[in-house]
Amino acid sequence: VANSGGTNISLVDLGPRTPGAPAIVGEIDRFQTQDLQIYRVRLAVDTFGFPVFPVESFDFSDRPQFVAQAANGLILFSTRPAVEDNQPGTIREFDPVLREIRFFVDYAVRDPVIARGIQIINADSVFAVDGGERFKVCDHSRLNKALASCIFANDSLGDARVQIDVKKITDNWDTEVLSDLVIESVGLQDTTFVTASGDRQFIAFGEGDTPGGQPVVPGRIIIYRSASRTITNVLQVTDLTGNAAQRVLGLALNNDGSLGVGRGEVAFYFDPTLRLLGTNNDINPSGVGAALHPDHSAASFTDPNTRLSFLGSGDAKVEIVDTRFFSFKRGEVLIRDPIVGPLVATRRLVSDPIDTAVKLYGVTADGVVVIRVKDSDIDPMP
């Protein structure tokens, strides 16, 4: 559970669900999302013409927003932009065994002309010393936080890179030195949804737009692959829909990651390579939240009972859309309050009526709503 009001993630034990079982334990562990900064070091000259190395630091929000766990056991989460502190959000990876967090910057703009100097990520600290004649980089062993050390870059920006590369081998540093990272493009300026495929091999991030931005900055969809621990696909939503004003207001992946759905003014469906498969332009343009049937996969793609997506609507409905014929609406469910956050679909519980097709859990302004979608709510194929 991500605590966006603080800087931690809680591990909650839901406990056994059988009659007479012990009471639910609740929180059994808490992970601190420690402060991370990105540093930029440039080569300049002082008033006497001597080389100096000014150091700039860039702060980002550390408050977890949405979270998912990959099949490799690592936790991926977005952080909530802190507008009052002018701290944009980020995407991070947390290792619950080593208790280590690292930045992801793979989705950011890479341009050596714009970037200037070097950019240092995942270091404990970087600062200038001796009046800027050299700079100091400190980090700890990824395997043991108590083993911390520093290097001094005396002669050049390249000297820091060489010494850090050695530390990565000898001291298990995870510090990275880049020369083309445009730091200003790292920050996420809006709500960033996070969702996992059923097999947890894929984690998707859906970024909103930049509020009040002129021109409007479209959101991005970012795919993390558990097997390689890398972000391999990044795409602006405008490339999927052709609409530069599209925001990501809901996101879901199916069981095997073969299909994803994003909720904006339209619904857009994509594969793991972020290739657009289809859109539904007939849904209510105002709405938040997206989910796929819990049994949806490539193998069940021809099954009309499971190839369903569920989309939150601003007029207090959940719209049901077929994922094979993307423009085909299969029904809707009326609810009291509109969905304003994530929407999740699960199979029916043993205690649910037999005509329950699927259970939906959504966030509204008043809390979490549980929606029972009945078989009769879903229109059959003609």
TABEL-V928065 format. One record per residue. N is the residue number from 1. RES is the residue in one letter. D_FIRST is the distance of its C-alpha to the first C-alpha in Angstrom with 1 decimal. Layout:
N_RES_D_FIRST ; N_RES_D_FIRST
This chain:
1_V_0.0 ; 2_A_3.8 ; 3_N_6.4 ; 4_S_9.4 ; 5_G_11.6 ; 6_G_11.6 ; 7_T_11.5 ; 8_N_8.8 ; 9_I_5.6 ; 10_S_5.1 ; 11_L_6.4 ; 12_V_7.2 ; 13_D_10.7 ; 14_L_11.7 ; 15_G_15.2 ; 16_P_18.5 ; 17_R_19.5 ; 18_T_23.2 ; 19_P_25.6 ; 20_G_26.3 ; 21_A_23.3 ; 22_P_21.8 ; 23_A_19.3 ; 24_I_15.6 ; 25_V_14.5 ; 26_G_11.1 ; 27_E_9.4 ; 28_I_11.6 ; 29_D_10.7 ; 30_R_9.4 ; 31_F_10.1 ; 32_Q_12.1 ; 33_T_12.5 ; 34_Q_16.2 ; 35_D_18.6 ; 36_L_20.2 ; 37_Q_23.4 ; 38_I_25.9 ; 39_Y_29.5 ; 40_R_32.8 ; 41_V_36.1 ; 42_R_39.4 ; 43_L_43.0 ; 44_A_45.2 ; 45_V_48.4 ; 46_D_49.3 ; 47_T_52.3 ; 48_F_54.5 ; 49_G_53.5 ; 50_F_51.4 ; 51_P_48.2 ; 52_V_45.0 ; 53_F_41.3 ; 54_P_39.3 ; 55_V_35.5 ; 56_E_33.0 ; 57_S_29.3 ; 58_F_26.7 ; 59_D_23.5 ; 60_F_20.3 ; 61_S_17.2 ; 62_D_14.6 ; 63_R_11.9 ; 64_P_8.9 ; 65_Q_9.1 ; 66_F_8.1 ; 67_V_7.2 ; 68_A_9.2 ; 69_Q_10.9 ; 70_A_14.7 ; 71_A_17.3 ; 72_N_18.3 ; 73_G_15.2 ; 74_L_14.1 ; 75_I_10.9 ; 76_L_11.8 ; 77_F_10.3 ; 78_S_12.2 ; 79_T_12.7 ; 80_R_13.8 ; 81_P_17.6 ; 82_A_18.9 ; 83_V_22.1 ; 84_E_23.6 ; 85_D_23.5 ; 86_N_24.5 ; 87_Q_21.7 ; 88_P_20.7 ; 89_G_17.4 ; 90_T_17.2 ; 91_I_15.9 ; 92_R_14.9 ; 93_E_14.7 ; 94_F_13.3 ; 95_D_15.1 ; 96_P_13.4 ; 97_V_16.9 ; 98_L_18.8 ; 99_R_16.0 ; 100_E_17.4 ; 101_I_16.2 ; 102_R_18.7 ; 103_F_19.4 ; 104_F_20.3 ; 105_V_23.5 ; 106_D_25.0 ; 107_Y_24.7 ; 108_A_26.6 ; 109_V_30.3 ; 110_R_32.6 ; 111_D_36.0 ; 112_P_38.1 ; 113_V_40.4 ; 114_I_37.8 ; 115_A_35.6 ; 116_R_38.2 ; 117_G_38.2 ; 118_I_35.4 ; 119_Q_31.6 ; 120_I_29.7 ; 121_I_26.0 ; 122_N_23.7 ; 123_A_26.3 ; 124_D_25.7 ; 125_S_28.5 ; 126_V_31.6 ; 127_F_34.4 ; 128_A_38.2 ; 129_V_40.7 ; 130_D_44.5 ; 131_G_44.7 ; 132_G_42.8 ; 133_E_45.3 ; 134_R_42.4 ; 135_F_38.7 ; 136_K_36.3 ; 137_V_33.1 ; 138_C_31.0 ; 139_D_28.2 ; 140_H_27.2 ; 141_S_27.3 ; 142_R_24.1 ; 143_L_25.0 ; 144_N_25.6 ; 145_K_24.5 ; 146_A_27.6 ; 147_L_29.9 ; 148_A_30.1 ; 149_S_33.1 ; 150_C_34.5 ; 151_I_37.0 ; 152_F_39.6 ; 153_A_40.7 ; 154_N_44.3 ; 155_D_46.1 ; 156_S_43.9 ; 157_L_40.5 ; 158_G_41.3 ; 159_D_41.8 ; 160_A_38.1 ; 161_R_37.1 ; 162_V_39.4 ; 163_Q_38.3 ; 164_I_34.6 ; 165_D_35.4 ; 166_V_37.1 ; 167_K_34.2 ; 168_K_31.8 ; 169_I_34.2 ; 170_T_35.3 ; 171_D_32.3 ; 172_N_29.4 ; 173_W_28.4 ; 174_D_26.0 ; 175_T_27.6 ; 176_E_28.9 ; 177_V_32.0 ; 178_L_32.6 ; 179_S_35.5 ; 180_D_34.6 ; 181_L_31.1 ; 182_V_31.2 ; 183_I_28.6 ; 184_E_28.6 ; 185_S_27.3 ; 186_V_24.1 ; 187_G_22.3 ; 188_L_20.4 ; 189_Q_21.7 ; 190_D_19.6 ; 191_T_16.4 ; 192_T_15.5 ; 193_F_14.0 ; 194_V_12.5 ; 195_T_13.4 ; 196_A_14.6 ; 197_S_17.8 ; 198_G_18.1 ; 199_D_19.5 ; 200_R_16.8 ; 201_Q_19.9 ; 202_F_19.2 ; 203_I_16.3 ; 204_A_17.4 ; 205_F_16.7 ; 206_G_18.5 ; 207_E_19.6 ; 208_G_21.2 ; 209_D_24.6 ; 210_T_25.7 ; 211_P_26.2 ; 212_G_29.9 ; 213_G_30.8 ; 214_Q_34.5 ; 215_P_34.9 ; 216_V_31.7 ; 217_V_29.4 ; 218_P_27.9 ; 219_G_24.3 ; 220_R_23.7 ; 221_I_22.2 ; 222_I_21.3 ; 223_I_21.0 ; 224_Y_19.7 ; 225_R_21.5 ; 226_S_20.0 ; 227_A_23.6 ; 228_S_24.7 ; 229_R_21.6 ; 230_T_23.0 ; 231_I_22.8 ; 232_T_25.9 ; 233_N_26.1 ; 234_V_25.7 ; 235_L_27.3 ; 236_Q_27.8 ; 237_V_27.5 ; 238_T_31.0 ; 239_D_32.2 ; 240_L_30.8 ; 241_T_32.1 ; 242_G_34.9 ; 243_N_33.5 ; 244_A_32.6 ; 245_A_30.8 ; 246_Q_28.2 ; 247_R_24.6 ; 248_V_21.5 ; 249_L_20.0 ; 250_G_18.4 ; 251_L_18.0 ; 252_A_18.1 ; 253_L_19.5 ; 254_N_21.4 ; 255_N_21.5 ; 256_D_23.4 ; 257_G_22.6 ; 258_S_26.2 ; 259_L_25.4 ; 260_G_23.0 ; 261_V_23.2 ; 262_G_22.5 ; 263_R_23.0 ; 264_G_25.2 ; 265_E_28.5 ; 266_V_29.2 ; 267_A_27.3 ; 268_F_27.8 ; 269_Y_27.5 ; 270_F_27.5 ; 271_D_27.7 ; 272_P_25.9 ; 273_T_28.6 ; 274_L_27.7 ; 275_R_31.1 ; 276_L_31.4 ; 277_L_32.3 ; 278_G_32.7 ; 279_T_31.8 ; 280_N_32.0 ; 281_N_33.6 ; 282_D_34.2 ; 283_I_30.8 ; 284_N_30.3 ; 285_P_29.8 ; 286_S_27.5 ; 287_G_24.1 ; 288_V_20.4 ; 289_G_18.3 ; 290_A_19.5 ; 291_A_19.1 ; 292_L_21.4 ; 293_H_22.8 ; 294_P_20.9 ; 295_D_24.2 ; 296_H_25.2 ; 297_S_26.5 ; 298_A_29.6 ; 299_A_31.4 ; 300_S_30.8 ; 301_F_31.6 ; 302_T_34.9 ; 303_D_33.5 ; 304_P_33.6 ; 305_N_31.3 ; 306_T_28.3 ; 307_R_28.9 ; 308_L_27.2 ; 309_S_24.8 ; 310_F_23.3 ; 311_L_23.2 ; 312_G_22.3 ; 313_S_25.4 ; 314_G_26.1 ; 315_D_28.6 ; 316_A_26.1 ; 317_K_26.5 ; 318_V_24.8 ; 319_E_27.3 ; 320_I_27.9 ; 321_V_29.4 ; 322_D_31.0 ; 323_T_29.9 ; 324_R_33.4 ; 325_F_35.3 ; 326_F_33.0 ; 327_S_35.1 ; 328_F_35.3 ; 329_K_33.3 ; 330_R_32.9 ; 331_G_32.0 ; 332_E_29.7 ; 333_V_27.8 ; 334_L_28.2 ; 335_I_25.4 ; 336_R_25.7 ; 337_D_23.5 ; 338_P_22.7 ; 339_I_19.4 ; 340_V_18.0 ; 341_G_14.8 ; 342_P_13.5 ; 343_L_15.5 ; 344_V_14.9 ; 345_A_17.8 ; 346_T_18.2 ; 347_R_21.4 ; 348_R_22.9 ; 349_L_22.3 ; 350_V_25.4 ; 351_S_25.8 ; 352_D_25.9 ; 353_P_29.4 ; 354_I_31.0 ; 355_D_31.4 ; 356_T_27.6 ; 357_A_27.2 ; 358_V_23.5 ; 359_K_20.5 ; 360_L_18.6 ; 361_Y_15.4 ; 362_G_15.3 ; 363_V_14.2 ; 364_T_17.4 ; 365_A_18.5 ; 366_D_18.5 ; 367_G_15.1 ; 368_V_14.2 ; 369_V_17.4 ; 370_V_18.4 ; 371_I_21.4 ; 372_R_23.8 ; 373_V_25.8 ; 374_K_29.2 ; 375_D_31.6 ; 376_S_34.0 ; 377_D_31.5 ; 378_I_32.0 ; 379_D_35.4 ; 380_P_37.2 ; 381_M_38.5 ; 382_P_42.1
